Amino acid sequence: MLRQAVLPPLRDERAALGLGVREHARVREVVLMADGVPRVFAHSVLALGDARGPWCSLAGMGTRSLGALLFADRRIRRSPLAFRRLDARHPLYRAAIRAAGIRAESAPFLWARRSVFTRSGKSLMVCEVFLPEVFAL
């Protein structure tokens, strides 16, 4: 886990989660490793009010897998995946290359996907940015 903090969400995240301009969210960022190599940068966003509701178990997750929680609960519904090519203009691109310790010149763009998970009418957005080494698997 890299960080878990209360932060203002990105503009497109606010829109997807229906958050107001001044609303903050609980943001969690991790790097997923395989064979000791960073492969995926994951970024999740949850409205602060929803952290006390159906998603309250996320607060004490620590380093446990978010995916394990999401796919174990049958009450959780997942939206279709959305894909995007990120470049140096996008904050998640910059966060991902920094977290992976790679140079922007070696990865002029990164592919990302995101979806929204809903439980009891409350939404959690998960974005995964695929680092160059994921394609070596």
C-alpha positions in Angstrom: 0.0 0.0 0.0 1.3 3.4 -0.9 -1.3 5.6 0.7 -4.7 5.9 2.1 -5.9 9.4 2.7 -8.8 11.9 2.4 -8.2 13.9 -0.8 -10.2 15.8 -3.4 -11.1 13.4 -6.2 -10.1 14.1 -9.8 -12.7 15.8 -11.9 -13.7 12.7 -13.8 -13.9 10.7 -10.6 -16.2 13.3 -9.1 -18.5 13.1 -12.1 -18.6 9.3 -12.1 -19.4 9.1 -8.4 -21.8 12.1 -8.3 -19.6 14.1 -5.9 -19.8 17.9 -5.6 -16.9 20.1 -6.4 -15.9 20.7 -2.8 -16.4 17.1 -1.6 -13.5 15.0 -0.6 -13.1 11.2 -0.8 -11.2 8.4 0.8 -8.4 7.5 -1.7 -6.4 4.3 -1.5 -3.4 3.6 -3.8 -1.4 0.4 -4.0 1.1 -1.2 -6.3 0.4 -4.8 -7.2 3.6 -6.9 -7.6 4.3 -10.2 -9.3 7.7 -11.8 -8.8 8.9 -8.7 -7.0 8.2 -6.5 -10.0 5.5 -3.7 -10.0 2.8 -4.6 -12.5 -0.3 -2.6 -11.7 -0.9 0.7 -9.9 -4.4 0.7 -8.4 -6.3 3.7 -7.3 -9.7 3.5 -5.5 -12.0 6.4 -4.6 -14.9 6.3 -2.1 -17.1 9.2 -1.0 -16.4 10.0 2.6 -20.1 9.5 3.7 -20.0 6.0 2.1 -17.0 5.0 4.1 -19.3 4.9 7.1 -22.0 3.0 5.4 -21.9 -0.2 3.3 -18.2 0.2 2.6 -17.1 0.7 6.3 -15.0 -2.5 6.1 -12.5 -0.7 3.8 -11.3 1.6 6.5 -9.4 -1.1 8.3 -8.2 -3.1 5.3 -4.5 -2.2 5.7 -2.6 -4.2 3.1 -5.3 -6.8 2.5 -6.5 -7.2 -1.1 -9.4 -5.0 -2.1 -10.2 -7.4 -5.0 -10.7 -10.3 -2.5 -13.3 -8.2 -0.7 -15.1 -7.0 -3.8 -15.5 -10.4 -5.4 -16.4 -12.2 -2.2 -19.6 -10.2 -1.5 -22.5 -11.2 -3.7 -24.3 -7.9 -2.9 -21.7 -5.9 -4.8 -22.5 -5.1 -8.4 -19.8 -4.0 -11.0 -20.3 -1.5 -13.8 -18.9 -2.3 -17.2 -15.1 -1.6 -17.5 -14.0 1.7 -19.1 -10.6 1.9 -20.7 -8.3 4.9 -21.3 -4.9 5.6 -22.5 -3.1 7.8 -20.1 -0.1 10.1 -20.8 2.0 12.5 -18.8 -0.9 15.0 -18.7 -2.9 12.7 -16.4 -2.3 12.7 -12.7 -2.7 8.9 -12.4 -0.1 8.4 -15.1 2.4 10.5 -13.1 1.5 8.7 -9.8 1.9 5.3 -11.5 5.3 5.9 -13.0 6.5 7.4 -9.7 5.2 4.4 -7.7 6.8 2.0 -10.1 10.1 3.9 -10.3 10.1 4.1 -14.0 11.1 7.0 -16.3 8.4 8.6 -18.4 10.6 8.3 -21.5 10.4 4.5 -21.2 6.6 4.6 -21.1 5.1 7.5 -23.0 1.6 6.2 -22.2 0.0 3.6 -20.0 -3.3 1.8 -20.3 -5.9 2.0 -17.6 -9.2 0.6 -16.8 -11.8 1.5 -14.2 -15.2 0.4 -13.0 -17.6 1.4 -10.3 -18.6 -1.2 -7.7 -22.0 -0.6 -6.0 -23.3 -1.9 -2.7 -26.6 -0.8 -1.1 -26.7 2.2 -3.5 -23.2 3.4 -2.6 -20.3 3.5 -5.1 -16.6 2.7 -5.0 -14.5 3.5 -8.0 -11.5 1.3 -8.8 -8.9 2.3 -11.4 -6.0 0.0 -12.4 -3.1 1.4 -14.4 -1.1 -1.3 -16.2 2.6 -0.8 -15.8 4.9 -1.8 -18.7 6.0 -5.0 -16.9 2.5 -6.4 -16.7 2.8 -7.4 -20.4 5.8 -9.5 -19.6 3.7 -12.0 -17.6 
